Each structure stands twice: as structure tokens, then as C-alpha cells.
Amino acid sequence: MFGQWKKSEAVQTLVFEHLTQVRATIDAFLASARSYLRDGDADEADRLAFETHRAEGRADDVRRKVERALIGGALLATSRRQILEIIERVDTLANAAEATLDYLLVQRVDVPGSIVPFLLQILDATGTVFDDVERAIHALMGGKREETIACTERIDAGEGAIDEIERKATKTLFGSDLEMAGKIHVHGLIDALVKISDRAEDLADRIAMITAEKAF
């Protein structure tokens, strides 16, 4: 099966093109969130949020191209289903990034200074997790079993590290003097931020399962 993936150059090209657009979405999201949280520059954050939305739209366009190519008969039925699952799960990362910016910027969340460092750590770790998502997809499509497994393990570890930061941030937040409404508002942002790595872990689990089921 994986040999067939390697031979289907048109499908590979579309999968990698989609990944490139999701990468652009994640990069713009990270830059926008940092501008707002670290630099206090809401105007720049809004500009970068627009870039995030544009990149997410391009990713959707490419995803639809992949779906049409696969529905049109490229690859065997089992392989088509697995490629579609991977594309759809990668796409959820871009969707989560876009939704997080909508929460942060539309609502202009007022984040206490004591919480900002935690959120910046989550952003940094999220970027690292997505680096491994990229590597995992390339390794999977290239038939590199051991590298694929190593990438999925790093994604799982990265998601666990983000969960730990989330716990520390939540404990600090609810131990602060901020009024309860403010605490709930900020906690909603924390919850949105960690959804990206949660979805990356779901993707990694599916990639690992595909790798375990089929020999290269």
C-alpha cells in the first residue's frame, strides 16, 4: 500500500501542498497570537489574523482538490480512505488555530501578566509539535516507517508537555485575584490554545495506527 502512495506523484503533490498551506496557517496564527499577548499590538495581531484566515481558506481549497482526485479513482479504496483521514485531521489543526484567534481577537481577551508567559510557552510548544506533524506526514508518504513512528512519539510527548503547561496556567489563573468572570474568559482561551496540540495527537495516533497495520 505505501509503495502505491510513493508512486502516486499527483496525490503526494496535493497532500504536500495542503500541508504547506496548513503550515502557513499555523505560522500566521502563532505570529498573530504573539503580537497580541507578548507585544500588546492588537493591530498587527489583526493583520496576521487576516493572513491566518486566508491561508486556512487556501488549505480548504487544496483539501477539496485532494478529495476530488481520490474520489476520481486515484489509489485503492483502503489507501484513499486513509489519505482522506490524514488530510481531514491535518485540516482540523488549521481550523483550531483560526478559531483560537477568533476567540482571542474578536473578544479582545484581557490576559493577566502572570498568565502570559504560560501562553507563550504553549505557543512555542505548539509550533514544535507542528514541525513534527510535518515530518510525520513526509515520512509516512515516503514509506519511512521508523521515522514516522519516531515523529508520532514526539508529537505525543509534545502534547503531554503542553498539557502540563495548561495545568500550571490554570492553577495560577484560578489562584489569582481576578474576578471569576475574567478567570472563565481567560480559561476559555487556554482551552482553545491546547486544542491544536490535542488534534495533533489525534492525527499522530491515526498515523501510528496506519503504520502498524500495513507493512512498507
C-alpha positions as CSV (number, residue, x, y, z in Angstrom):
1,M,0.0,0.0,0.0
2,F,2.7,2.5,1.0
3,G,4.6,1.7,-2.2
4,Q,1.5,2.8,-4.1
5,W,1.4,6.1,-2.2
6,K,5.0,6.7,-3.2
7,K,4.2,6.0,-6.9
8,S,1.2,8.3,-6.9
9,E,3.0,11.5,-7.5
10,A,-0.1,13.6,-8.2
11,V,-1.6,12.6,-4.9
12,Q,1.6,13.2,-3.0
13,T,2.0,16.7,-4.5
14,L,-1.5,17.6,-3.4
15,V,-1.0,16.2,0.1
16,F,2.2,18.2,0.5
17,E,0.6,21.4,-1.0
18,H,-2.2,21.1,1.6
19,L,0.4,20.6,4.3
20,T,2.2,23.8,3.1
21,Q,-1.0,25.8,3.4
22,V,-1.7,24.5,6.9
23,R,1.9,25.4,7.8
24,A,1.2,28.9,6.6
25,T,-1.9,29.0,8.7
26,I,-0.1,27.8,11.8
27,D,2.8,30.2,11.3
28,A,0.4,33.2,10.9
29,F,-1.6,32.1,13.9
30,L,1.5,31.9,16.1
31,A,2.7,35.3,14.9
32,S,-0.7,36.9,15.5
33,A,-1.1,35.4,19.0
34,R,2.4,36.5,20.0
35,S,1.8,40.1,18.7
36,Y,-1.3,40.3,20.9
37,L,0.0,38.5,24.0
38,R,3.7,39.4,24.1
39,D,3.8,42.7,22.2
40,G,0.4,44.2,23.0
41,D,0.0,45.1,19.3
42,A,-3.7,44.4,18.5
43,D,-3.5,46.0,15.1
44,E,-0.6,43.7,14.0
45,A,-2.4,40.8,15.5
46,D,-5.5,41.6,13.5
47,R,-3.4,41.9,10.3
48,L,-1.8,38.5,10.9
49,A,-5.2,37.0,11.8
50,F,-6.3,38.0,8.3
51,E,-3.3,36.2,6.9
52,T,-4.3,33.2,9.0
53,H,-7.8,33.1,7.6
54,R,-6.5,33.4,4.0
55,A,-4.1,30.6,4.5
56,E,-6.8,28.4,6.1
57,G,-9.0,29.1,3.0
58,R,-6.2,28.1,0.7
59,A,-5.8,24.9,2.7
60,D,-9.5,24.1,2.3
61,D,-9.2,24.6,-1.5
62,V,-6.4,22.1,-1.7
63,R,-8.2,19.7,0.6
64,R,-11.1,19.7,-1.9
65,K,-8.7,19.0,-4.8
66,V,-7.3,16.0,-2.9
67,E,-10.8,14.7,-2.2
68,R,-11.8,15.1,-5.9
69,A,-8.6,13.3,-7.0
70,L,-9.2,10.4,-4.7
71,I,-12.9,10.1,-5.4
72,G,-11.9,10.1,-9.1
73,G,-10.1,6.8,-8.5
74,A,-6.6,7.6,-7.5
75,L,-5.2,4.8,-5.3
76,L,-7.0,1.7,-4.0
77,A,-10.1,2.1,-1.8
78,T,-8.3,1.5,1.5
79,S,-5.5,3.9,0.7
80,R,-8.0,6.6,-0.4
81,R,-9.8,6.3,2.9
82,Q,-6.5,6.6,4.9
83,I,-5.3,9.6,2.8
84,L,-8.6,11.4,3.3
85,E,-8.5,10.7,7.1
86,I,-5.0,12.2,7.3
87,I,-5.9,15.3,5.2
88,E,-9.0,15.9,7.3
89,R,-7.2,15.6,10.6
90,V,-4.4,17.9,9.4
91,D,-7.1,20.4,8.3
92,T,-8.5,20.4,11.9
93,L,-5.2,21.9,13.1
94,A,-5.8,24.9,10.8
95,N,-9.4,25.2,11.9
96,A,-8.4,25.1,15.6
97,A,-5.8,27.9,15.0
98,E,-8.4,30.1,13.2
99,A,-11.0,29.5,16.0
100,T,-8.5,30.4,18.7
101,L,-7.7,33.7,17.0
102,D,-11.4,34.4,16.7
103,Y,-11.8,33.9,20.4
104,L,-8.7,36.0,21.3
105,L,-9.1,38.9,19.0
106,V,-12.8,39.3,18.5
107,Q,-13.4,39.2,22.2
108,R,-10.2,41.1,23.0
109,V,-9.4,38.8,25.9
110,D,-7.6,40.6,28.7
111,V,-4.9,38.2,29.8
112,P,-3.2,38.9,33.2
113,G,0.5,39.4,33.1
114,S,1.0,36.3,35.3
115,I,-0.6,34.1,32.7
116,V,1.0,35.5,29.5
117,P,4.3,33.5,30.0
118,F,2.4,30.3,30.1
119,L,0.5,31.1,26.9
120,L,3.7,32.0,25.1
121,Q,5.2,28.6,26.2
122,I,2.1,26.9,24.8
123,L,2.6,28.7,21.5
124,D,6.2,27.8,21.3
125,A,5.5,24.1,22.1
126,T,2.6,24.1,19.5
127,G,5.0,25.3,16.8
128,T,7.4,22.4,17.7
129,V,4.5,19.9,17.6
130,F,3.5,21.1,14.2
131,D,7.1,20.7,13.0
132,D,6.8,17.0,13.9
133,V,3.4,16.8,12.2
134,E,5.1,17.9,9.0
135,R,7.9,15.4,9.4
136,A,5.5,12.6,10.2
137,I,3.4,13.2,7.0
138,H,6.5,13.4,4.8
139,A,7.9,10.2,6.4
140,L,4.6,8.4,6.1
141,M,4.2,9.4,2.4
142,G,7.8,8.4,1.8
143,G,7.4,5.0,3.3
144,K,9.9,5.6,6.2
145,R,8.4,3.5,8.9
146,E,10.9,4.1,11.8
147,E,11.0,7.9,11.1
148,T,7.2,8.0,11.0
149,I,6.9,6.3,14.4
150,A,9.6,8.5,15.9
151,C,7.7,11.6,14.8
152,T,4.4,10.4,16.2
153,E,6.1,9.7,19.6
154,R,7.5,13.2,19.7
155,I,4.0,14.6,18.9
156,D,2.6,12.7,21.8
157,A,5.4,13.9,24.1
158,G,4.8,17.5,22.9
159,E,1.1,17.3,23.6
160,G,1.8,16.0,27.1
161,A,4.2,18.9,27.8
162,I,1.5,21.3,26.6
163,D,-1.0,19.7,29.0
164,E,1.4,20.2,31.8
165,I,1.8,23.9,31.0
166,E,-2.0,24.1,30.8
167,R,-2.4,22.7,34.3
168,K,0.1,25.2,35.7
169,A,-1.6,28.1,33.9
170,T,-5.0,27.1,35.1
171,K,-3.8,26.7,38.7
172,T,-2.1,30.1,38.6
173,L,-5.2,31.7,37.0
174,F,-7.7,30.4,39.5
175,G,-5.4,31.2,42.4
176,S,-5.2,34.9,41.2
177,D,-7.3,37.8,42.4
178,L,-9.0,38.2,39.0
179,E,-12.8,38.2,39.3
180,M,-14.5,34.9,38.4
181,A,-15.9,36.1,35.1
182,G,-12.4,37.1,34.0
183,K,-11.0,33.8,35.1
184,I,-13.6,31.9,33.0
185,H,-12.9,34.2,30.0
186,V,-9.1,33.6,30.1
187,H,-9.6,29.9,30.8
188,G,-11.6,29.7,27.6
189,L,-8.6,31.0,25.7
190,I,-6.2,28.5,27.4
191,D,-8.6,25.7,26.4
192,A,-8.7,26.9,22.8
193,L,-4.9,27.1,22.6
194,V,-4.4,23.5,23.7
195,K,-7.0,22.1,21.2
196,I,-4.4,22.4,18.4
197,S,-2.0,20.0,20.1
198,D,-4.9,17.8,21.1
199,R,-5.8,17.4,17.4
200,A,-2.2,16.9,16.5
201,E,-2.1,14.0,19.0
202,D,-5.3,12.5,17.4
203,L,-3.5,12.8,14.0
204,A,-0.4,11.1,15.3
205,D,-2.4,8.3,16.8
206,R,-4.1,7.7,13.4
207,I,-0.7,7.8,11.6
208,A,0.7,5.3,14.1
209,M,-2.2,3.0,13.5
210,I,-1.8,3.1,9.8
211,T,1.9,2.4,10.1
212,A,1.2,-0.5,12.5
213,E,-1.5,-2.0,10.2
214,K,0.4,-2.0,7.0
215,A,4.0,-3.0,6.1
216,F,6.0,-0.8,3.8
